[in-house]
Amino acid sequence: MSVQRKRAGLFAASLLIAMSQARAADQALIDAARKEGSVTWYTTQIINQLAAPAAAAFQKKYNIRVDYVRADNNEVILRLGQEAKAGRILADVFDGTVSSPLIRDGLVLQYQPESIKDMPQDYRDPNGYWVATNLYVHTPGMNTALVPKGQEPKTHMDFLDPKWKGKLVWAGRQASSAAPGFIGAVLMEMGDEKGKDYLRQLAKQDVTALGVSARQVLDQVIAGEFPVALNIFNNHATISAAQGAPSAWLPINPSLAVFSVAGVVKNGPHTNAGKLLIDFLISEEGQKIYRDADYISVHPNVPPRDPNLRPDGVKFKAFFVGPDQLEDKVADWWKVYQDIFR
């Protein structure tokens, strides 16, 4: 046998060993997760659109029950913090756009599946605490029955037109999907001085602030209460339009894009099942659930069903802010909101 053939044989053998070890590790995790029997997921995802279908698919695949609790990002952080102080952590997995408070308080386990290597580096924490599951893009949205085609705002400056006075709405909450997210996009585009000048002019438009979520703001627009929302999730407008609602999002350049990330809760009761759930959510199979729900998937092999939703950097641009920076930035933008709009 030639040296080359021997080397090829040794390489093939070592590859088979590595593959069998990887399969064994995967199976070991599956077996450990099944022994735990269930997993609790604190999620910011909308239940009927994403959380319930993903949970059902995971349960069918692994015969492991998923108990999910829906809350916004701040509520997830608060709830986990309270559980930790009480010495009784109930959650195994969390998701959301902000992770730094949980990491700072030692509530997140360092874990990333092997499959994370398929993802762009920006989509995973360099320290191993989280992995992105989907992308949120915050843009204005409108009621297509109230805003004639061709008359919709196309730039931030268009919102200063007198015809929009008293007709604009956003969520008056400390969140990237609310007023602070729109303010952040303006300040990053125009700079601090010019951006604040613009926002002072916008304040004269009597923007209505609702103490609800961005999804509920869009629902008010769809119901005809307002023609235009300044900051929503662009995929929510697509979801509603597919159901026949007079809904559309506006590709204002640049908009704000943030990641929804998932992590394993440290000292949770079902750590192995938590790891397996995250592995599932970022797999091609899991990412197709995000895609089919018209969420913006992040797996390179699973593009969004509507490719226009994801900023391409050419026709549709966005500022990307990661979960390690978002908390501080939203806090700064919230202060601007209070100074100018309250």
LOMARVO-6326 format. One record per residue (C-alpha): residue number from 0; residue in one letter; z, y, x. Coordinates in pm, whole numbers. Layout:
   num   residuo       up    north     east
   NUM         A        Z        Y        X
...
//
This chain:
   num   residuo       up    north     east
     0         M        0        0        0
     1         S      -92      344      135
     2         V      170      607      213
     3         Q       24      828      -59
     4         R       55      551     -319
     5         K      413      482     -210
     6         R      496      850     -246
     7         A      332      859     -587
     8         G      528      552     -692
     9         L      855      702     -571
    10         F      779     1029     -751
    11         A      701      846    -1075
    12         A     1019      642    -1046
    13         S     1232      948     -981
    14         L     1067     1126    -1274
    15         L     1147      835    -1506
    16         I     1508      833    -1385
    17         A     1536     1209    -1446
    18         M     1382     1174    -1791
    19         S     1613      888    -1882
    20         Q     1913     1087    -1760
    21         A     1801     1387    -1969
    22         R     1758     1163    -2273
    23         A     2100     1009    -2208
    24         A     2258     1353    -2187
    25         D     2086     1457    -2509
    26         Q     2192     1138    -2684
    27         A     2544     1176    -2551
    28         L     2563     1523    -2708
    29         I     2421     1391    -3036
    30         D     2672     1105    -3041
    31         A     2963     1338    -2966
    32         A     2846     1584    -3231
    33         R     2811     1309    -3492
    34         K     3161     1190    -3413
    35         E     3286     1542    -3492
    36         G     3097     1519    -3821
    37         S     3058     1886    -3907
    38         V     3000     2232    -3766
    39         T     3105     2576    -3891
    40         W     2858     2860    -3843
    41         Y     2953     3225    -3880
    42         T     2616     3381    -3947
    43         T     2471     3725    -4010
    44         Q     2150     3568    -4142
    45         I     2070     3595    -4512
    46         I     2173     3267    -4672
    47         N     1883     3187    -4903
    48         Q     1619     3309    -4659
    49         L     1735     3147    -4335
    50         A     2087     3005    -4308
    51         A     2062     2755    -4594
    52         P     1719     2613    -4496
    53         A     1824     2585    -4130
    54         A     2150     2414    -4224
    55         A     1971     2170    -4454
    56         A     1718     2078    -4185
    57         F     1994     2025    -3925
    58         Q     2196     1809    -4164
    59         K     1892     1599    -4247
    60         K     1805     1549    -3880
    61         Y     2151     1469    -3746
    62         N     2361     1377    -4052
    63         I     2612     1646    -3951
    64         R     2744     1877    -4222
    65         V     2698     2251    -4172
    66         D     2951     2488    -4326
    67         Y     2826     2845    -4302
    68         V     3003     3174    -4365
    69         R     2789     3483    -4419
    70         A     2916     3815    -4286
    71         D     2781     4119    -4108
    72         N     2815     4151    -3732
    73         N     3137     4355    -3735
    74         E     3298     4115    -3982
    75         V     3209     3814    -3765
    76         I     3368     3979    -3461
    77         L     3678     4081    -3657
    78         R     3720     3738    -3816
    79         L     3692     3550    -3486
    80         G     3936     3790    -3323
    81         Q     4190     3738    -3600
    82         E     4153     3360    -3579
    83         A     4208     3370    -3202
    84         K     4525     3580    -3242
    85         A     4653     3335    -3503
    86         G     4579     3044    -3269
    87         R     4358     2875    -3526
    88         I     3987     2914    -3459
    89         L     3773     2773    -3740
    90         A     3420     2862    -3627
    91         D     3205     2667    -3382
    92         V     2895     2889    -3367
    93         F     2836     3259    -3425
    94         D     2525     3474    -3435
    95         G     2458     3845    -3450
    96         T     2311     4138    -3265
    97         V     2629     4224    -3072
    98         S     2808     3972    -2851
    99         S     2991     4180    -2589
   100         P     3326     4216    -2776
   101         L     3351     3838    -2820
   102         I     3260     3772    -2457
   103         R     3502     4040    -2341
   104         D     3784     3877    -2539
   105         G     3710     3532    -2396
   106         L     3595     3385    -2728
   107         V     3254     3255    -2618
   108         L     3186     2933    -2429
   109         Q     2931     2945    -2149
   110         Y     2660     2718    -2284
   111         Q     2282     2723    -2297
   112         P     2061     2422    -2382
   113         E     1816     2289    -2125
   114         S     1534     2399    -2356
   115         I     1626     2761    -2282
   116         K     1405     2731    -1976
   117         D     1106     2759    -2212
   118         M     1220     3104    -2324
   119         P     1156     3441    -2156
   120         Q     1445     3549    -1935
   121         D     1519     3855    -2150
   122         Y     1589     3618    -2440
   123         R     1894     3459    -2274
   124         D     2215     3584    -2125
   125         P     2204     3566    -1742
   126         N     2571     3462    -1752
   127         G     2505     3181    -1996
   128         Y     2694     3304    -2302
   129         W     2415     3345    -2556
   130         V     2053     3276    -2639
   131         A     1825     3473    -2872
   132         T     1728     3304    -3197
   133         N     1511     3576    -3349
   134         L     1406     3937    -3311
   135         Y     1492     4218    -3550
   136         V     1264     4519    -3562
   137         H     1398     4826    -3740
   138         T     1137     5049    -3900
   139         P     1108     5271    -4207
   140         G      997     5106    -4530
   141         M      850     5228    -4856
   142         N      774     5155    -5218
   143         T      396     5113    -5232
   144         A      391     5208    -5602
   145         L      554     5545    -5527
   146         V      376     5635    -5203
   147         P       -4     5646    -5242
   148         K     -202     5466    -4975
   149         G     -293     5704    -4696
   150         Q       -3     5938    -4770
   151         E      268     5732    -4603
   152         P      452     5881    -4300
   153         K      293     5776    -3971
   154         T      521     5948    -3717
   155         H      881     6064    -3701
   156         M      762     6423    -3750
   157         D      606     6333    -4086
   158         F      952     6287    -4237
   159         L     1006     6661    -4200
   160         D      736     6737    -4456
   161         P      896     6926    -4749
   162         K      755     6667    -4992
   163         W     1012     6415    -4864
   164         K     1315     6635    -4926
   165         G     1571     6444    -5132
   166         K     1352     6133    -5129
   167         L     1469     5961    -4808
   168         V     1747     5704    -4785
   169         W     1926     5499    -4520
   170         A     2248     5304    -4481
   171         G     2534     5528    -4372
   172         R     2705     5261    -4165
   173         Q     2775     5204    -3795
   174         A     2496     4951    -3737
   175         S     2158     4937    -3567
   176         S     1994     4865    -3903
   177         A     2148     5180    -4052
   178         A     2131     5551    -3970
   179         P     2234     5503    -3603
   180         G     1933     5279    -3534
   181         F     1687     5542    -3656
   182         I     1875     5809    -3460
   183         G     1864     5592    -3147
   184         A     1488     5544    -3171
   185         V     1443     5921    -3206
   186         L     1667     6003    -2909
   187         M     1501     5744    -2686
   188         E     1157     5875    -2781
   189         M     1224     6251    -2763
   190         G     1517     6277    -2526
   191         D     1863     6410    -2609
   192         E     1789     6781    -2656
   193         K     1459     6758    -2846
   194         G     1582     6455    -3036
   195         K     1890     6635    -3167
   196         D     1679     6936    -3261
   197         Y     1459     6703    -3466
   198         L     1761     6538    -3629
   199         R     1903     6876    -3731
   200         Q     1575     6948    -3907
   201         L     1585     6603    -4068
   202         A     1937     6674    -4198
   203         K     1787     6958    -4404
   204         Q     1584     6695    -4590
   205         D     1900     6582    -4770
   206         V     1877     6217    -4664
   207         T     2084     5997    -4895
   208         A     2333     5769    -4719
   209         L     2437     5449    -4897
   210         G     2735     5241    -4787
   211         V     2541     4917    -4811
   212         S     2330     4691    -4589
   213         A     1971     4762    -4485
   214         R     1857     4482    -4716
   215         Q     2026     4654    -5009
   216         V     1872     4987    -4911
   217         L     1528     4826    -4926
   218         D     1616     4677    -5265
   219         Q     1693     5030    -5392
   220         V     1354     5146    -5265
   221         I     1180     4852    -5432
   222         A     1365     4934    -5756
   223         G     1214     5284    -5743
   224         E     1535     5475    -5670
   225         F     1378     5621    -5353
   226         P     1021     5613    -5222
   227         V     1109     5576    -4852
   228         A     1389     5419    -4647
   229         L     1426     5544    -4292
   230         N     1557     5223    -4140
   231         I     1520     4863    -4258
   232         F     1429     4524    -4113
   233         N     1049     4516    -4112
   234         N     1038     4143    -4191
   235         H     1245     4201    -4506
   236         A      968     4423    -4641
   237         T      718     4145    -4568
   238         I      936     3886    -4742
   239         S      966     4105    -5053
   240         A      595     4187    -5057
   241         A      513     3815    -5052
   242         Q      724     3780    -5367
   243         G      523     4051    -5541
   244         A      748     4351    -5479
   245         P      596     4696    -5407
   246         S      722     4679    -5051
   247         A      579     4767    -4710
   248         W      712     4862    -4368
   249         L      587     5152    -4159
   250         P      494     5092    -3792
   251         I      641     5418    -3665
   252         N      601     5436    -3286
   253         P      833     5368    -3122
   254         S     1081     5177    -3335
   255         L     1398     4992    -3236
   256         A     1406     4618    -3165
   257         V     1722     4412    -3116
   258         F     1791     4043    -3065
   259         S     1992     3821    -3292
   260         V     2171     3586    -3054
   261         A     2381     3273    -3100
   262         G     2669     3138    -2898
   263         V     2927     2859    -2905
   264         V     3280     2968    -2995
   265         K     3530     2880    -2724
   266         N     3801     2637    -2838
   267         G     3630     2577    -3170
   268         P     3708     2249    -3350
   269         H     3355     2105    -3319
   270         T     3222     2222    -2983
   271         N     2962     1948    -2941
   272         A     2822     2000    -3289
   273         G     2813     2372    -3214
   274         K     2609     2310    -2899
   275         L     2373     2083    -3090
   276         L     2322     2340    -3365
   277         I     2223     2608    -3113
   278         D     1991     2360    -2942
   279         F     1830     2298    -3282
   280         L     1797     2666    -3375
   281         I     1599     2752    -3060
   282         S     1389     2435    -3060
   283         E     1031     2449    -3184
   284         E     1145     2272    -3501
   285         G     1421     2525    -3560
   286         Q     1204     2822    -3473
   287         K      947     2713    -3730
   288         I     1217     2758    -3994
   289         Y     1259     3119    -3881
   290         R      881     3164    -3881
   291         D      833     3008    -4226
   292         A     1100     3243    -4363
   293         D      900     3537    -4222
   294         Y     1160     3604    -3957
   295         I     1041     3704    -3611
   296         S     1071     3388    -3405
   297         V     1126     3403    -3028
   298         H      997     3067    -2904
   299         P      672     3119    -2709
   300         N      506     2830    -2894
   301         V      605     2959    -3239
   302         P      457     3303    -3311
   303         P      563     3489    -3628
   304         R      362     3407    -3938
   305         D      272     3777    -3953
   306         P      202     3866    -3588
   307         N      207     4238    -3672
   308         L      585     4221    -3718
   309         R      644     4175    -3345
   310         P      583     4483    -3127
   311         D      285     4424    -2899
   312         G      347     4727    -2676
   313         V        1     4866    -2757
   314         K      -56     4936    -3127
   315         F      308     4889    -3222
   316         K      576     4985    -2970
   317         A      951     4948    -2969
   318         F     1257     5009    -2756
   319         F     1434     4678    -2695
   320         V     1815     4687    -2678
   321         G     2007     4372    -2582
   322         P     2337     4249    -2734
   323         D     2530     4353    -2424
   324         Q     2427     4719    -2467
   325         L     2396     4755    -2842
   326         E     2765     4807    -2922
   327         D     2799     5109    -2693
   328         K     2465     5260    -2792
   329         V     2532     5228    -3165
   330         A     2873     5391    -3113
   331         D     2706     5686    -2937
   332         W     2438     5716    -3205
   333         W     2706     5700    -3477
   334         K     2877     6002    -3324
   335         V     2548     6192    -3343
   336         Y     2514     6088    -3707
   337         Q     2861     6217    -3787
   338         D     2803     6544    -3604
   339         I     2470     6621    -3769
   340         F     2458     6445    -4105
   341         R     2820     6444    -4225
//
